Amino acid sequence: MALPNSIDETLALLAGGDYVAERSLATALFLALRMGRPLFLEGAVGVGKTEIAKVVASALGRKLVRLQCYEGLDTASAVYEWNYQRQMIEIRLAEAAGKPKEAIGDGIFSERFLIKRPLLQALESDVDGAPVLLIDELDRSDEPFEAYLLEVLSDFQVTIPELGTIKAAEPPIVVITSNRTREIHDAVKRRCLYHWVDYPDAARELAIMKRKAPGTADKLSREVVAFVHKLRGMDLFKLPGVAETIDWTRALAALDKLALDPDTINDTLGVLLKYQDDIAKIHGSEAAKILGEVKAELAAA
C-alpha cells in the first residue's frame, strides 16, 4: 500500500487499524512518512505508542521489525553477531578435507555466517517496501547504545568491520518510543520528528473502547472511562493507561456487567491497577466515593 498523501489519509489509515488518533499525532506521523524521518514518540506507559508502529506496518502491508530495548543492550543483540559455532564447524571440516591453512579463513566472515539482529534486518530490501522499524522503550537502554544509533538514524547504514558498510536501499520507517524514565540525548532527538502521546480525553477514550471492546454496554463504557479519568487525577504510583482501560472494560464485559458497582470495582481493581499500594488506596470507601461522583456527573450531563 502507498504512503498516505495527506493528514486526513493518515487519520484514515490509523482508523483502519482501530487506532483512534488525535489530529496532531496524525500530522506528526504524516510528516515523518513524507520526509523520511524517524518519529520519536514519548509519553506515559500504556498510552498507545507501540501500537502506532504495529498499525502502520499492518495498514501499509510492511514487515514490522521490533527492537525491544533494555539495560545492557549491545550490538550483538541489536545489530549483528557472528555464528561462531558454524564458523568453527566450517574450519574443522576444511581442516579434515586437507585444505591449506591460508584458504581455511576464506569465506568464514561472509553473510552466510552472519546472524542479523533487528537493526540490520531493518536495512534489508523487501518486495513489499521498506520495513517498519520499532525501537521500543529506548529510555531503558544505556547511553552508549544511543550513540551507536546515530549512524543508523543519520545514514541508515551499519558498519561491520569484516564486511564493510551495509546501507539500506530504501530507508525503513522508524518509530522510536520512550516512557521518559530518563532523558534521551538531544543528538538522537534532532534526527527525529517528536510527538508527546498523552492520555486521551474522555470522548476519544470512549471511542477507543467502542473499537477495542465492541459489544460492551454503553452505560458501562461511559462509567469505566469516567472512573479511570478520576483515577488519573489522583496521586497513584502508576496511573492506568489506555491498555488498562481496555483490559478492565473487557473483564467487566466478561462478567456480564452492564454498569459499575462498588463490589465489582473492588474485585477487579487488579485488572486496572498494577501496584498493591494503589489498589489499597482505592479499594473500599474511596472506590465507592469515586463511583458516586461518576454516576452523579454522568446523570447530570
Secondary structure, 3 states (H helix, E strand, C coil): CCCCCCHHHHHHHHHHCCCCCCHHHHHHHHHHHHHCCCEEEECCCCCCHHHHHHHHHHHHCCCEEEEECCCCCCHHHHCEEECHHHHHHHHHHHHHCCCCHHHHCCCCCCHHHEEECHHHHCCCCCCCCCCEEEEECHHHCCHHHHHHHHHHHHHCEEEECCCEEEECCCCCEEEEEECCCCCCCHHHHCCCEEEECCCCCHHHHHHHHHHHCCCCCHHHHHHHHHHHHHHHCCCCCCCCCHHHHHHHHHHHHHCCCCCCCHHHHHHHHHHHCCCHHHHHHHCCHHHHHHHHHHHHHHHHC
